[in-house]
Amino acid sequence: MDVIVLAIKEYHRKNKKNIEFSGTIPAEGKVKDVFMASGLAAHMDLNMDAGILMNWHNIKRFKLISGYHYSQISDITATKLAEYIIECMNTQGYTLNGKGKNILGTLFGEVLDNCEIHGGEQTTWFALGHYQQNVQVDSYGEVQLVIFDFGNTIYEQLKEKTTSSKTREKLEFLSKEHEKFYNKNWTEEMLYTLFSLQEGISRLKDDKVEGNRRRGTGTVRLINNFQLIGKTNENKTPLMSITSGHTHICFDGTYKLKSQMVEDKELGNEQRRIIAFNDKNDIFQPPDGRYVKYINTFFPGTVISLKFYFDREYLTQIMESKR
């Protein structure tokens, strides 16, 4: 909503036309804090009533950044996102070393590259974050992070003629295998979207290019990492999702990316990292409908939304277990 309102405002400014906006500020709680610090109020630089109380010292913002097709700022933004995550971790007395920062930056970079390169010539992408510590002293903090773009959906990207012939052949083969399962809740679009997350499935995958073996898994590896460290001792667990076109995929840790042998003459006989969202992690079976859903509303692009936590006590447990 924020980026659409900002676009409307900019359109009127360029055309030298006036426009007025009005609304109601949330009364209290986290919703108010997010709205004021990282929502529409912040993005439009609205002058609010000085009497509105905010716990600004408990909040850290990753201010809205936007890019477009081949804007070549995805690497810079990925580094900034990694630094922001470390800044949030610091509030709990922990940080990442240089190697950890590089890994995190690489994962963010792959996600942003997917937006910038694969979204089409008209794509515009955005990144935004909000961190807020619990009001209790020395308690956990909650991170909300979103990376999204307006452009081609994942399905539309993979259906393009520029998709490598090897990837197209694999997807067409998988689609034929799933035809018997197709219904209103499991469609070809959903299959393509889900299998874009598997190792070896990428629009630009080329076996002649060294180092592209993990292409397509950056988003899931990013999610898996935050699911590992992003819990709390109060049993709060990370919740993340991918929405593209009519497809919504939810991650809550029930299903994970696993390395396993894929034995098929079409897909190849090799070890692959797979997340099929079913009990057997079988890519030839439909996913659990609670986690891979058809949505009636069409989103023209892709949204990756993450909510996770940094808890000093939980992070300490992880460190001790690794020792």
ZAZA-779139 format. One line per field, with one value per residue (C-alpha): residue number from 1; chain; x, y, z. Coordinates in steps of 0.05 Angstrom, whole numbers, plus 32768, in hexadecimal, padded with zeros to 4 digits. Example, Ala and Ser with C-alpha at 12.3 -4.5 7.8 and 13.67 -1.06 7.14 Angstrom:
seq = (1:2) $
mol = (A:A) $
xx = (80F6:8111) $
yy = (7FA6:7FEB) $
zz = (809C:808F) $
//
This chain:
seq = (1:2:3:4:5:6:7:8:9:10:11:12:13:14:15:16:17:18:19:20:21:22:23:24:25:26:27:28:29:30:31:32:33:34:35:36:37:38:39:40:41:42:43:44:45:46:47:48:49:50:51:52:53:54:55:56:57:58:59:60:61:62:63:64:65:66:67:68:69:70:71:72:73:74:75:76:77:78:79:80:81:82:83:84:85:86:87:88:89:90:91:92:93:94:95:96:97:98:99:100:101:102:103:104:105:106:107:108:109:110:111:112:113:114:115:116:117:118:119:120:121:122:123:124:125:126:127:128:129:130:131:132:133:134:135:136:137:138:139:140:141:142:143:144:145:146:147:148:149:150:151:152:153:154:155:156:157:158:159:160:161:162:163:164:165:166:167:168:169:170:171:172:173:174:175:176:177:178:179:180:181:182:183:184:185:186:187:188:189:190:191:192:193:194:195:196:197:198:199:200:201:202:203:204:205:206:207:208:209:210:211:212:213:214:215:216:217:218:219:220:221:222:223:224:225:226:227:228:229:230:231:232:233:234:235:236:237:238:239:240:241:242:243:244:245:246:247:248:249:250:251:252:253:254:255:256:257:258:259:260:261:262:263:264:265:266:267:268:269:270:271:272:273:274:275:276:277:278:279:280:281:282:283:284:285:286:287:288:289:290:291:292:293:294:295:296:297:298:299:300:301:302:303:304:305:306:307:308:309:310:311:312:313:314:315:316:317:318:319:320:321:322:323) $
mol = (A:A:A:A:A:A:A:A:A:A:A:A:A:A:A:A:A:A:A:A:A:A:A:A:A:A:A:A:A:A:A:A:A:A:A:A:A:A:A:A:A:A:A:A:A:A:A:A:A:A:A:A:A:A:A:A:A:A:A:A:A:A:A:A:A:A:A:A:A:A:A:A:A:A:A:A:A:A:A:A:A:A:A:A:A:A:A:A:A:A:A:A:A:A:A:A:A:A:A:A:A:A:A:A:A:A:A:A:A:A:A:A:A:A:A:A:A:A:A:A:A:A:A:A:A:A:A:A:A:A:A:A:A:A:A:A:A:A:A:A:A:A:A:A:A:A:A:A:A:A:A:A:A:A:A:A:A:A:A:A:A:A:A:A:A:A:A:A:A:A:A:A:A:A:A:A:A:A:A:A:A:A:A:A:A:A:A:A:A:A:A:A:A:A:A:A:A:A:A:A:A:A:A:A:A:A:A:A:A:A:A:A:A:A:A:A:A:A:A:A:A:A:A:A:A:A:A:A:A:A:A:A:A:A:A:A:A:A:A:A:A:A:A:A:A:A:A:A:A:A:A:A:A:A:A:A:A:A:A:A:A:A:A:A:A:A:A:A:A:A:A:A:A:A:A:A:A:A:A:A:A:A:A:A:A:A:A:A:A:A:A:A:A:A:A:A:A:A:A:A:A:A:A:A:A:A:A:A:A:A:A:A:A:A:A:A:A:A:A:A:A:A:A) $
xx = (8000:8038:805D:801C:8008:804F:804A:8007:8024:8060:8033:800B:804B:8068:8026:8022:7FE0:7FCC:7FB4:7FA0:7FA4:7F80:7F79:7F79:7FB7:7FB4:7FA4:7FDA:8007:8035:800A:8010:805B:8065:8038:805C:80A4:80A3:805F:803A:8045:8090:8092:8069:808D:804A:804A:8027:800D:8048:801E:8024:8050:8084:80BB:80ED:8129:810B:8103:8134:811E:8137:811D:80FA:812A:8114:8135:8121:8136:8182:8188:81C7:81BA:81A5:81EB:81EF:81A9:81BB:81F7:81CB:8198:81CF:81E9:81A2:8198:81DA:81C4:8184:81AB:81D8:819E:81A0:81EB:81FC:8218:8231:827A:8294:8284:823D:8232:824A:821D:81E0:81F2:81F8:81B3:8192:81B7:819A:8153:815B:817B:813D:8113:8141:8153:8119:80DE:80E0:80F2:80BA:80C8:80D1:80E7:80E6:8105:80ED:80FA:80E1:8101:80E2:80F7:80C3:80B2:80CC:8113:8147:8111:8111:8108:80DC:80F4:80C3:80E3:80C5:80E3:80B2:80AC:8078:8088:8084:806E:809B:806E:8070:80BC:80C4:8094:80BD:80E3:8124:811F:8156:8141:8159:812E:80F2:80F8:80FA:80BD:8095:80A6:8091:8050:803D:804B:801D:7FE4:7FBD:7FBF:7FAA:7F6B:7F55:7F85:7FC2:7FD2:800C:801B:8021:804D:807D:807F:808E:80C3:80E7:80FE:8120:816A:8178:8139:8149:8133:817B:819A:81D3:81FE:8237:823A:8263:8245:81FB:81EC:81C4:819F:8157:8161:8179:8135:8129:816F:8164:8122:8141:8179:8148:811C:815A:816E:812D:8106:80FC:80FB:80B2:80A3:8099:80AE:80BF:8089:809B:8078:807F:8045:8047:800D:7FD7:8008:8016:804B:8051:808F:8089:80C0:8092:80B2:80FB:812D:814E:8187:8171:817C:8151:8150:812E:8146:8126:813B:817E:8199:81BA:81B8:818B:8170:8124:80E8:80A9:807A:8062:8073:80A0:80C0:80AD:80AE:8080:8048:801D:802E:8009:7FCF:7FD7:801B:8016:7FD4:7FAF:7F98:7F61:7F82:7FBA:7FFA:8020:8066:8083:8082:80B3:809D:80C4:80B3:80E7:8105:8147:8147:8187:8175:8165:81A4:81CD:81AF:81C2:820A:8211:81F6:8228:8261) $
yy = (8000:8030:802C:8034:8072:808E:8081:80A6:80E0:80E3:80E0:811C:8142:8138:814E:818A:8173:8175:8137:812D:80EF:80E1:80A7:8090:8080:803D:804A:8021:7FE5:7FC7:7FDB:8024:801D:7FFC:802F:806A:8050:8027:8031:8066:809C:8094:808E:80CD:80F5:8106:8138:8113:8129:8133:8111:80CD:80A2:8076:8049:805F:8042:7FFC:8003:7FFC:800A:7FF2:802C:801E:8012:8008:7FF2:7FDD:7FAF:7FAE:7FEA:7FC8:7FDB:7F96:7F85:7FC7:7FBB:7F73:7F8C:7FBF:7F8A:7F5D:7F98:7FA7:7F60:7F63:7FA5:7F83:7F48:7F78:7F8B:7F44:7F44:7F1C:7F29:7F06:7EFE:7F12:7ECE:7ED0:7F16:7F01:7EC4:7EEE:7F24:7EEF:7ED2:7F17:7F26:7EE8:7EFB:7F43:7F2B:7F01:7F40:7F6C:7F3D:7F0D:7F3D:7F58:7F9B:7FC0:7FA3:7FCE:7FAE:7FC5:7FB0:7FC7:7FB1:7FBF:7FA5:7FB0:7F96:7F7D:7FB0:7F81:7F8E:7F64:7F3F:7F27:7F53:7F46:7F52:7F5D:7F5E:7F61:7F5F:7F65:7F7A:7F8F:7F69:7F23:7EED:7EB1:7E88:7EBD:7EC0:7E75:7E74:7EA6:7E91:7EA9:7E72:7E3F:7E02:7DD3:7DF5:7DF8:7DAE:7D9D:7DC7:7DAD:7D66:7D74:7D95:7D57:7D2C:7D59:7D5F:7D28:7D52:7D95:7DB5:7DFA:7DF5:7DD9:7DF8:7DFB:7E42:7E29:7DEF:7E1E:7E4E:7E16:7DF5:7E36:7E2D:7DEA:7DE3:7DDF:7E03:7E49:7E72:7E7F:7E3E:7E28:7DEC:7E0C:7E44:7E32:7E3F:7E40:7DFD:7E1F:7E4E:7E54:7E42:7E85:7E9A:7E58:7E56:7E9D:7E87:7E48:7E70:7E9E:7E63:7E46:7E84:7EAB:7E88:7E9E:7E7A:7E8C:7E5C:7E93:7E78:7E9C:7EA2:7EB0:7EAF:7EB6:7ED2:7ED6:7ED9:7EAB:7E83:7E8B:7E5F:7E60:7E4C:7E3E:7E0A:7DCE:7DC0:7DCD:7DCC:7D88:7D69:7D28:7CFC:7D09:7CCD:7CDC:7CD9:7D1D:7D43:7D20:7CEF:7D1B:7D37:7D74:7DA3:7D9B:7DBA:7D9A:7DAB:7D64:7D2E:7D07:7D46:7D28:7D58:7D29:7D30:7D6E:7D9A:7DA3:7DD2:7DF5:7E10:7E17:7E3B:7E57:7E9F:7EC0:7F04:7F09:7F2C:7F48:7F36:7F14:7F22:7F02:7F11:7EFD:7F03:7EE8:7EF7:7F03:7EE9:7EEC:7EAD:7E85:7E9C:7E89:7E43:7E3C:7E53:7E23:7DE8:7DF6:7DF6) $
zz = (8000:8013:7FD0:7FAA:7FD1:7FC8:7F7D:7F7A:7FA1:7F72:7F34:7F4C:7F5E:7F18:7EF9:7F28:7F45:7F8E:7FB3:7FFC:8027:8068:8098:80E0:8108:812C:8175:8198:8198:8165:812A:813D:8145:8102:80E0:80FE:80F8:80B8:8099:8071:80A6:80A1:8055:804A:8080:80A0:80D9:8110:8153:8183:81B8:8197:81C3:81A2:81BE:8189:81AE:81A5:8159:8120:80D9:8096:806D:802B:7FF2:7FAA:7F6A:7F24:7EEB:7EE9:7F17:7F32:7F7A:7F92:7FAC:7FD3:7FF0:8002:802A:804D:805F:807C:80A5:80BC:80D4:80FB:811A:8132:814E:8173:81A0:81BB:81C6:8187:8142:8104:80F1:80AD:808E:80AA:808F:804A:8048:805D:802A:7FF4:8004:8005:7FC4:7FA2:7FB8:7F9F:7F5E:7F51:7F58:7F2F:7EF7:7EF0:7EFB:7EB5:7E96:7EBA:7EFF:7F3D:7F7E:7FC7:800A:804E:8096:80DD:811E:8162:81A6:81D6:820B:8241:8257:8232:820D:81C5:8187:814B:8103:80CA:8086:8041:7FFB:7FC2:7F7A:7F47:7F07:7EEB:7F1B:7F26:7EF8:7EC2:7EC8:7EBF:7E84:7E5E:7E1F:7E3F:7E73:7E66:7E3E:7E75:7EAA:7E7B:7E6C:7EB6:7EC6:7E8C:7EA1:7EE9:7ED1:7EAA:7EE7:7F11:7EDE:7F02:7F42:7F24:7F3F:7F56:7F92:7F6D:7F2A:7EF9:7F11:7F59:7F43:7F1D:7F59:7F8A:7F5F:7F53:7F9B:7F8D:7F7F:7F35:7F20:7F07:7ECB:7EB9:7ECF:7EA2:7EB3:7E8D:7EC1:7EFD:7F42:7F2F:7F50:7F88:7F5A:7F70:7FB9:7FD4:7FEE:8011:802F:8049:8068:8085:80A7:80C9:80DE:8100:8128:8128:8160:81A8:81EB:81EF:81B5:8182:813E:80FD:80C9:8081:803D:7FF2:7FCA:7F7E:7F4E:7F6B:7F95:7FE0:8001:804D:8075:80C0:80C7:80BC:8078:806B:8032:8034:800E:7FEE:7FB2:7F75:7F47:7F05:7EBD:7EAD:7EEB:7EF3:7F26:7F5A:7FA0:7FA4:7FD8:7FD6:7FFA:7FDF:8019:8023:8055:8027:8009:7FC6:7F8B:7F64:7F98:7FA4:7FE0:8021:8012:8055:803F:7FF3:7FE5:7FA9:7FB6:7F8E:7F8E:7F5B:7F71:7F35:7F4C:7F89:7FD4:8004:804B:808A:80D4:8105:8148:816B:81B2:81DC:8203:81C5:81A0:81DD:81DB:8192:81A0:81DA:81B2:817A:81AD) $
//
